[in-house]
Amino acid sequence: MKTLMIILAAACAVAAYYFGLRYFTGLDLGFTPAKTYVRNLASKLLHTEVTAAQEAGSVPQAASQQTV
């Protein structure tokens, strides 16, 4: 139990340090490419699902024009 508390406290300290450094410096610290990749992947997957549903005729045209 003591080890678990130490690990959780260390993880919280690292997360607080990262977000504090990011907040006070205004830097992104290297995660922009990962965020962009995930956002583009989600957009492509959403487009694929909507297109397949339209071709099957199960989704009306107006409902497919959602913004991500």
Secondary structure, DSSP 8 states (H G I E B T S, - for coil): -HHHHHHHHHHHHHHHHHHHHHHHH---TT-HHHHHHHHHHHHHHHHHHHHHHHHHT-S-TGGG----
